[in-house]
Amino acid sequence: MESQNERFTEKLKNMALIRRNILKLLPVLLLTFTATACKITFGRFLTVEYSSSGASISPQIKTLSVQRFFNRASLVQPGLDQYITDALIDKCRSQTNLQVVRDLGDVDFEGEITDYRTQPLTVGADSYASMNRFTITVRVKFTNTVEPHLSYEQSFSAYEDYDGSKDLSAVEQDLSVKIFEKIVEDIFNRAFVNW
């Protein structure tokens, strides 16, 4: 008959073996969960998909469309409307499995650039701006035909500050890219991460 100590020792060995096996599998499991989307089903009627980007998209949503954004700002820079349209399409392609279509998709983005301006942020002793703030605002209408309660219409704004001794034209392109990255991230998160 086994003594209590022998049974306890055997149990410890089994636990150590299980722990080692779990530790060996842990990197594989983590990689699997972070590299792929996960689908969770609650009963027959509710399924939610999660991706590594944090997006939660109903499996009934298959297609996505992005209408060309118009530039309605008082200061119009050529090409910005196409740039934000393409940036939003690229973001959706890289972060979701939705098919981008030309016609209206199950979810649809449309919008316009409503503000594009620079203004002094701080003024130096010589009465000239020592720092300027460059701001872009985009109004977006997001329509979700599958889950209409997730549709929204909202303005998104972002800015970058730059040295007042520089002319806007010298920094405009780099700053525009940074600002649009922030705005596109916010548009995407509002649509699919539901913050």
N, C-alpha and C positions, 0 to 999 in steps of 0.2 A: 504494500500500500504506500502511495506517494505521501510524503510529508507535506505539510502546508508550505514550507519554505521552497520545496522543489516545484510545487505548482505555481507559486508566486514567481520564482525565477523563470519558469517556462513562459508565463504570461508576459513578463518583462521582455524576454527575447522576442516573442511574437510582436509585441508593440514596437520594439526597435526595428524589426524587419518591415513592418507596415509603414512606419515613419520614413525609413530609408526609401522605400518604393514610392511613397507620395512625393518626397523631395526630388526624386529622379524625374517624376512625371510633371511636377509643378511648372518648370520652364516651358514644356510643350503645351500644357493647358493654358498658361498665360499668353503665349504666342498665338494660340488658336483663338482665344477670346478677343484679343486686341486686333488681330489681323482680319477678322471676318465679322460679318453682321450676325446678330443673334435674333432669333424669332421666338417669342414666348406666346403660347396660346392659353387663354383662360376660358375654358368651356368651349362651346360651339360657335359663339358669336364674337368674341373679342380676341384679336391677335394683334400684337404690337411688335414691330421690328426695331431693333436698336443697332446702330452701326458704331464703328470705332470713333466716328466724329461726334457721337452723342445724339445724332438725329433719330427721331422716332417717327416712322412713316407707316401709315396703314398699308397692309399688303394689297388692298384694293386699288391703291394709287400706282399706276403703271407708267404714266407719261407726264412730261413736264414741258411747258412752253415759256419762253421769255420773249415778250414783244420788245421791239426796239424802243429804248428810252429816248425821249426827246429832250433837247436842251432849251429850256425856257428861262434860263438865268438872264439877268440884265447884261452880264458880260459873257458872251458866247465864245468859247474856244472850240474850233473845229476838231471833230474826231472824238470828243469826250463822250458823246452819246453812244457811239459805237463801242468805245472802250469799256464803259460800265456794263453795257449789254453783254459783251463777250466775256467780261470778268465774272459776271453772275452765272452765265452758262457754264463756264469752266469750273467754277466752284461747285455747282450742282452735279456736274458730271463726275468730278473727283470725289465727292462726298456721299453720293447716292447711287443707286442702281437704276434710277429712273431713265426712261428713254426720252431724249429731247426730240420734240416734234415741232414742225413749222406751224401747224394748225393749233387750235386751243387744246392744251393737254388737260389731264385730270387736275393738275395744279398749274396756275398761270401767274406770271409776274408781268406787270406793266408799270411804267412810271416816267418820271421826268426829273431833270436836274433843275431845281428851282432857285438855287443861290450859289454864287461863285464869286467870292470876294476876298479882299485883303484889307486889313485895318491895323492901325498902330496899336500895339499892346502896351508898350512903355515908352515914355518920352524922356530923352536925355537932357542934360543941362543946356545943350545948344538948341533946344526946341525941335530936334529931329527925333524920329522914332528910333529907339535903340533895338526894339524887337517888334516884329509884325506878326499878325496871325492870319493865316490863309485858311479859309473855311469853305467847304462844299456841302450843300444840302440836297438830298434826293428824296422826292416823294414817291412812295411805292404803293401800288394796289396789288395785293396777293389774293388770288381766288383759289379756294380749295373746293372743288365740286363734290368730292367724296365726303369730306367732313367740313361743311360750310361754317361751322362755329370756329374753325381755325383760320378763316379768311381774315384779312386785316387791310387797313389803309393807314399808312403812317409815314411821317417824315423822318429821315435819318440824316444826322449831321456829324461831321468829323472835321478836325482841324490839325494843322501843323504850324508851329511857330518857327520863324526864321529871322536871321540877323537883319536888322534894319538898314545896315550899310549895303546890303545886296538888293539888286533890282529883282522884282518878282519873276521876270522872264528868265533870270539866271537859275532859279531854283524851282520854277513852276512844274516842270515835267516830273522831277523826282518827288516833289511834295504831293502832286496829284496822284501818283501811283500809290504812295503810302496812305493817303486819305481814302482813296477808293477801296483799298484792301480792307480798311476798317469798316467802311460802309457796307461792302459786300458781305463781310463776315456777320455784321449785325442783321442785315436783311435775311441771310440764310438762317441764322439762329432763330430769328423771330418766326420764320416760316416752319422750320423743322425741329428745332430743339425746344420750342415753346417756352422761352424764358419770360 
